[in-house]
Amino acid sequence: MHIKDFSNLYNYMLHRAFDSGLIAINDYYKILVHPKLKDYNPAEGIRLYEHKAILLPAAEQFYPSLRRLSEHRVKFGY
C-alpha cells in the first residue's frame, strides 16, 4: 500500500512517515500519529496532521482498503 503523489515535500514526508509506521490511517480515513512519536516542533511537526482526513478518490471503489489499513495499524502497534 502506498500513498501516491510526491508533488510536494509534505506528501513525501507523510508517505515516509506512513511507510515507517510513524503515522497510520483509521477506519474513518483520518491520520493517526503514533503515541510514542516525540514531536520536537509542534508548530510545524507531524502532529499538525493528527485527526485530519486524507483526500480520497471520487469513486469509493478506489478508496484505500480498510483491511489493509487495519493490518498496518496492527503491524506498528496502534
Buried (B, 14 or more C-beta within 10 A) or exposed (E): EEBEEEEEEEEEBBBEBBEEBBBBBBEEBBBBBBEEBEBEEEEEBBBBBBEEEBEEEEEEEEEBEEEEBBEBBEEBEB
